[in-house]
Amino acid sequence: MRLPSRRGVTLLEVIMAMVILTIAIVPMLDVFGVTGRTVAKSQNLSLAVGLSHKIAQHLLTMPYDAIVDKAETPLADGADDQVFNPLENPGTSQTTNRRITAAQLPELHAFLKKYSVRYALDVVGDAPKDVKIIITWIEQGRNMLYSLRVYVSRR
Amino acid sequence: MAAGLLTVIVGIVTQWFFSQRQYQDRITRLSDIQENLRQATFAMARELKTGRQVIWPRVNPDQSPRTDSVLVFKNFRGAIVAFFHRPAERKIRRVVIPNGPGMPVEDTAPLGDGIASLTFTTMGPDNKLVSLHLSTEGVHHLDAVRLVNE
């Protein structure tokens, strides 16, 4: 009686399977990477929209003559500007003001520092003032920018 | 040898698959967090911007800002409304405080869900600018609302 032949998997077949698998997996890896980058991008863009809206609301309370050009200013460890620094104050006097520093608002500081978030104002004209609010940040080594244009009338 | 190689490949692929699944879950959660922060900000700003007056917190006597997790204001209808954060539930709630005797009435639906921290800071000379700071799992959202009504 003759037994049926039982062929195993040859080394060549395994190597070929590996090659095919690699070719299939590499594009899939990229898909996951793209999704991650898209989410990070939308996170930072969402933050930038909020920041520019915050600045626009502050412009409505600032003295008209104080609305002038402003060079790029970092939010983390930035100078006092009445918009982002100080940002909070749980106490009853300016001695308890909290600025965006590693010591006073560590989580927010780390978040803004990680992406090097900055803002600038570009003011053109008078009555009304044409104010361009510019938010910039660095994302995976690339300079990113979001801008919002608002018109402020003399009150 | 071929069977051994095959086992190694299957092991690598399985590990890669599960790590990618975890990564994908993290990305989805991050996306949900962003959406929660945006929705909560929008829900609060919608009523607040047409408000008349912030009752609490108030700018300090030396004009420095004042922060609290509760915001009480008079809305455009003249009703006294409070927004507050419940950290244990990670929710933002809205309550209407009667202008006379009676119990405060809390909305059934929260203004925001999945929010780990929230602060309201009043700024500006007329106590009408409210800065909002929301955060969840290391994601932050900053915004501000100026009350437009008198």
HADDOCK unambig.tbl for C-alpha pairs under 7 A between the chains (distance, minus, plus):
assign (segid A and resid 9 and name CA) (segid B and resid 2 and name CA) 6.30 0.50 0.50
assign (segid A and resid 10 and name CA) (segid B and resid 2 and name CA) 6.09 0.50 0.50
assign (segid A and resid 11 and name CA) (segid B and resid 2 and name CA) 5.02 0.50 0.50
assign (segid A and resid 14 and name CA) (segid B and resid 2 and name CA) 6.27 0.50 0.50
assign (segid A and resid 14 and name CA) (segid B and resid 6 and name CA) 6.62 0.50 0.50
assign (segid A and resid 36 and name CA) (segid B and resid 27 and name CA) 6.20 0.50 0.50
assign (segid A and resid 39 and name CA) (segid B and resid 27 and name CA) 6.73 0.50 0.50
assign (segid A and resid 39 and name CA) (segid B and resid 31 and name CA) 6.30 0.50 0.50
assign (segid A and resid 43 and name CA) (segid B and resid 34 and name CA) 6.47 0.50 0.50
assign (segid A and resid 47 and name CA) (segid B and resid 141 and name CA) 5.65 0.50 0.50
assign (segid A and resid 47 and name CA) (segid B and resid 142 and name CA) 6.94 0.50 0.50
assign (segid A and resid 50 and name CA) (segid B and resid 141 and name CA) 6.62 0.50 0.50
assign (segid A and resid 50 and name CA) (segid B and resid 142 and name CA) 5.57 0.50 0.50
assign (segid A and resid 50 and name CA) (segid B and resid 143 and name CA) 4.84 0.50 0.50
assign (segid A and resid 51 and name CA) (segid B and resid 142 and name CA) 5.86 0.50 0.50
assign (segid A and resid 51 and name CA) (segid B and resid 143 and name CA) 5.86 0.50 0.50
assign (segid A and resid 53 and name CA) (segid B and resid 143 and name CA) 6.25 0.50 0.50
assign (segid A and resid 53 and name CA) (segid B and resid 144 and name CA) 6.87 0.50 0.50
assign (segid A and resid 54 and name CA) (segid B and resid 143 and name CA) 4.58 0.50 0.50
assign (segid A and resid 54 and name CA) (segid B and resid 144 and name CA) 4.44 0.50 0.50
assign (segid A and resid 57 and name CA) (segid B and resid 144 and name CA) 6.23 0.50 0.50
assign (segid A and resid 57 and name CA) (segid B and resid 145 and name CA) 6.13 0.50 0.50
assign (segid A and resid 57 and name CA) (segid B and resid 146 and name CA) 5.83 0.50 0.50
assign (segid A and resid 61 and name CA) (segid B and resid 124 and name CA) 6.45 0.50 0.50
assign (segid A and resid 88 and name CA) (segid B and resid 65 and name CA) 6.50 0.50 0.50
assign (segid A and resid 88 and name CA) (segid B and resid 66 and name CA) 6.63 0.50 0.50
assign (segid A and resid 88 and name CA) (segid B and resid 67 and name CA) 5.69 0.50 0.50
assign (segid A and resid 88 and name CA) (segid B and resid 121 and name CA) 6.08 0.50 0.50
assign (segid A and resid 89 and name CA) (segid B and resid 65 and name CA) 5.77 0.50 0.50
assign (segid A and resid 89 and name CA) (segid B and resid 66 and name CA) 4.93 0.50 0.50
assign (segid A and resid 89 and name CA) (segid B and resid 67 and name CA) 5.08 0.50 0.50
assign (segid A and resid 90 and name CA) (segid B and resid 66 and name CA) 5.99 0.50 0.50
assign (segid A and resid 90 and name CA) (segid B and resid 67 and name CA) 4.89 0.50 0.50
assign (segid A and resid 90 and name CA) (segid B and resid 68 and name CA) 6.53 0.50 0.50
assign (segid A and resid 91 and name CA) (segid B and resid 66 and name CA) 6.78 0.50 0.50
assign (segid A and resid 92 and name CA) (segid B and resid 60 and name CA) 5.65 0.50 0.50
assign (segid A and resid 92 and name CA) (segid B and resid 66 and name CA) 6.95 0.50 0.50
assign (segid A and resid 93 and name CA) (segid B and resid 60 and name CA) 6.11 0.50 0.50
assign (segid A and resid 93 and name CA) (segid B and resid 62 and name CA) 6.32 0.50 0.50
assign (segid A and resid 93 and name CA) (segid B and resid 64 and name CA) 6.17 0.50 0.50
assign (segid A and resid 94 and name CA) (segid B and resid 64 and name CA) 5.22 0.50 0.50
assign (segid A and resid 107 and name CA) (segid B and resid 138 and name CA) 6.75 0.50 0.50
assign (segid A and resid 108 and name CA) (segid B and resid 140 and name CA) 6.80 0.50 0.50
